[in-house]
Amino acid sequence: MSRLLFTGERLHADNPLFGVDLVRHRAAYAHATRLAQERTRGRILDLGCGTGYGTAELAAALPGVFAVDRISPDPAARHARAHFIRADVGGIPLPPASFDMVVSFQVIEHLEDPSVYLDTIARILRPDGLVLISTPNRLESDNENPFHVREYTADELALLLRIHFGDVEMLGVTATREPRAYYDARLARIRKIVRIDPFGLRKVLPRKLIDWLFGRLAVVIRRGIQRSDGLPEVTLADFPIGPARDDCLDLLAVCRTPKSGSS
């Protein structure tokens, strides 16, 4: 299988420059695993699994894990208990009420209109099922990622999700001191680069060039931090999850009671 294209957006577990980001995103998967174990497991879907690193972690701890994305997973992510389906997240051919839990991490910000996506999740979730959705917190974002169509605050995301689910709890992924300093340094470097283009010409370049520049700059910025300060050694404990706050890095919504025909 050919190696998936590096974009600077999609995380590959074997790239040490993105190790901090990977652990940050793994925090949501670890939380999902704990909740699934408390619910006596059940059938789980990882919707928009990307390279599949999180699916592999779910499958290592839980049976009956399925994953959907429009790309194939990294070979290292394949697991005997993980079943990968290649399809678009808004049009997956799965029967109604077929999953006890659906996780969909760092997906909704890529969608111009998430209504079909959320309708699909509500349709395939069992009435007593659980949904976990994560996305960057707009209040802490650099707002420069060309792959993100729309980012949300906690209130904005909760308002959207309550159209599709009767019960929505808003949590957030925060950071301890060292990873927080790393993200502050990264944001400062991004802001310094953006000041070179005060008229926003970078946003009207051909899309392929925009995507290429984003990937290259993602590497340059992280290498710069690595040379000057070093990349922090982090674990899941460095990204605690609690009630959503303005300074959380990611929002993590926990949704229950799916509404049918909500759009």
C-alpha positions in Angstrom: 0.0 0.0 0.0 1.4 3.5 -0.9 2.1 5.9 1.9 -0.6 8.5 2.5 0.2 12.0 1.4 1.6 14.2 4.1 -0.5 17.3 4.4 0.4 18.8 7.8 -3.2 18.3 8.8 -3.5 14.5 8.8 -1.5 13.0 11.7 0.9 10.0 11.1 1.9 8.2 14.2 5.5 7.8 13.0 6.3 11.5 12.6 8.0 12.8 15.8 7.5 16.4 14.9 3.8 15.9 15.4 4.1 13.8 18.5 2.6 16.4 20.9 -0.4 16.8 18.6 -0.8 13.0 18.4 -1.0 12.6 22.2 -3.4 15.6 22.4 -5.8 13.8 19.9 -5.3 10.4 21.6 -6.7 11.9 24.8 -10.1 11.9 23.2 -9.7 8.3 22.2 -8.6 7.3 25.7 -11.7 9.0 27.1 -13.9 7.2 24.6 -12.3 3.9 25.6 -13.1 4.5 29.3 -16.7 5.3 28.5 -17.1 2.3 26.3 -15.7 0.0 29.0 -18.1 1.5 31.6 -21.0 0.8 29.2 -19.9 -2.9 28.9 -18.4 -2.1 25.5 -20.8 -2.7 22.6 -20.4 -2.0 18.9 -18.3 1.1 18.2 -17.8 3.2 15.1 -14.8 5.6 14.5 -16.3 7.9 11.9 -13.6 9.9 10.0 -10.7 7.8 11.4 -8.0 9.3 9.2 -4.8 7.2 9.3 -6.4 4.9 11.9 -4.1 5.4 14.9 -7.0 6.0 17.2 -9.0 3.1 15.8 -6.1 0.8 16.6 -6.1 2.0 20.2 -9.9 1.4 20.5 -9.5 -2.1 19.0 -6.7 -2.9 21.4 -9.0 -2.4 24.3 -12.5 -3.2 22.9 -14.1 -5.7 20.5 -16.4 -4.8 17.6 -14.6 -1.6 16.4 -15.5 -0.3 12.9 -13.9 2.7 11.2 -14.9 4.8 8.2 -12.8 7.3 6.2 -12.4 8.2 2.5 -8.7 7.3 2.8 -7.1 3.9 3.6 -5.4 3.7 7.1 -1.7 3.4 7.7 -0.6 -0.2 7.6 0.6 0.0 11.2 -2.9 1.0 12.3 -4.5 -2.3 11.2 -5.7 -4.5 14.0 -7.4 -7.9 14.1 -10.4 -6.4 15.9 -10.6 -3.2 13.7 -12.8 -3.3 10.6 -12.0 -0.4 8.2 -14.6 0.8 5.6 -13.5 3.2 2.9 -16.4 5.7 2.3 -17.4 9.3 2.7 -18.5 10.2 6.3 -21.8 11.7 5.0 -22.9 8.7 3.0 -22.0 5.5 4.8 -24.2 2.5 3.9 -24.9 1.3 7.5 -28.2 0.2 9.0 -30.1 2.4 11.5 -29.5 1.9 15.2 -26.5 -0.3 14.6 -23.9 1.2 17.0 -23.7 1.6 20.7 -21.1 4.3 20.4 -19.9 6.6 17.6 -16.7 8.6 18.0 -15.8 11.3 15.4 -12.7 13.3 16.2 -11.4 16.3 14.4 -13.9 15.9 11.5 -16.8 18.4 11.9 -14.5 21.4 11.3 -13.9 20.1 7.7 -17.6 20.2 6.7 -19.3 23.2 5.2 -22.7 21.8 6.1 -22.5 19.2 8.8 -26.3 18.4 8.9 -26.0 15.2 6.7 -23.1 14.0 8.8 -24.9 14.6 12.1 -28.1 13.1 10.7 -26.1 10.0 9.8 -24.6 9.7 13.2 -28.1 10.1 14.9 -29.6 7.5 12.5 -27.0 4.8 13.1 -26.8 5.3 16.8 -28.9 3.1 19.1 -31.5 5.0 21.2 -29.4 4.5 24.4 -26.1 5.0 22.5 -23.4 7.6 23.0 -21.6 9.9 20.6 -18.3 11.7 21.2 -17.3 14.5 18.8 -14.1 16.6 19.1 -13.0 19.7 17.2 -10.5 22.5 17.8 -11.7 25.3 20.1 -12.0 28.4 17.9 -11.0 30.6 20.8 -7.6 28.9 21.0 -7.1 28.3 17.2 -4.7 30.0 14.9 -7.5 30.1 12.3 -5.0 29.5 9.5 -5.7 25.8 8.7 -7.0 25.8 5.1 -8.5 22.3 5.7 -10.9 23.7 8.3 -14.0 25.1 6.8 -15.5 26.2 10.1 -14.3 26.1 13.7 -16.6 26.4 16.8 -16.8 27.8 20.3 -18.3 25.5 22.9 -21.7 27.4 22.8 -21.8 27.3 19.0 -21.1 23.5 18.8 -23.6 22.8 21.6 -26.3 24.7 19.8 -25.7 22.8 16.6 -25.5 19.4 18.3 -28.8 19.9 20.2 -30.6 19.9 16.9 -29.7 16.3 16.5 -29.3 15.0 20.1 -31.5 15.5 23.1 -28.6 15.6 25.6 -25.3 17.3 24.9 -22.5 17.7 27.5 -19.6 20.0 26.5 -16.2 18.9 27.7 -12.8 20.3 26.7 -9.2 19.0 26.3 -6.8 21.2 28.2 -3.0 21.1 28.6 -0.5 21.2 31.4 2.3 23.7 31.6 4.8 22.2 29.1 2.5 21.4 26.2 0.7 24.7 26.8 4.0 26.5 26.4 4.6 24.5 23.2 1.3 25.6 21.7 1.8 29.2 22.8 5.2 29.2 21.0 3.7 27.6 17.9 0.9 30.2 17.8 3.5 33.0 18.2 5.5 31.7 15.3 2.4 31.4 13.1 1.4 35.0 14.0 4.9 36.2 13.1 4.6 34.5 9.6 1.1 35.9 9.0 2.3 39.4 9.7 4.3 39.2 6.5 1.0 39.0 4.5 -1.2 41.7 6.0 -3.6 41.7 3.0 -4.4 38.0 3.2 -3.0 37.2 -0.2 -2.1 33.7 1.0 -5.9 32.9 1.1 -6.4 33.6 -2.7 -3.5 31.5 -4.0 -4.4 28.4 -6.0 -5.7 25.7 -3.6 -3.0 23.2 -4.3 -0.4 25.8 -3.5 -2.2 26.8 -0.3 -2.3 23.1 0.9 1.4 22.6 0.0 2.5 25.7 1.9 0.5 24.7 4.9 2.2 21.3 5.0 5.7 22.8 4.6 5.1 25.5 7.2 3.7 23.0 9.7 7.1 21.3 9.5 9.2 24.5 9.6 7.4 25.8 12.6 7.8 22.6 14.6 11.4 22.2 13.6 12.0 25.8 14.7 10.5 25.1 18.2 12.5 21.8 18.3 15.8 23.7 17.7 15.1 26.6 20.1 13.2 25.0 23.0 13.0 21.3 22.2 9.7 19.4 21.9 8.1 18.5 25.2 7.8 14.9 26.3 4.1 14.4 26.9 1.7 11.7 28.0 -2.1 11.5 28.1 -1.9 13.0 31.6 -0.7 16.2 30.1 -4.1 16.6 28.3 -6.8 16.4 31.0 -10.4 16.4 30.0 -13.0 18.3 32.0 -15.8 20.8 31.5 -15.3 23.0 28.5 -13.5 26.3 29.2 -12.5 29.2 27.0 -8.8 28.1 27.1 -9.2 24.5 26.2 -7.4 23.3 23.1 -10.2 21.0 21.8 -13.9 20.7 22.5 -15.2 17.3 23.3 -19.0 16.9 23.1 -20.7 13.9 24.6 -24.1 13.4 23.0 -27.0 11.1 24.0 -30.6 10.6 22.9 -30.5 10.8 19.1 -33.3 12.6 17.4 -34.7 11.0 14.2 -35.4 13.2 11.1 -33.8 16.2 12.8 -32.6 18.1 9.8 
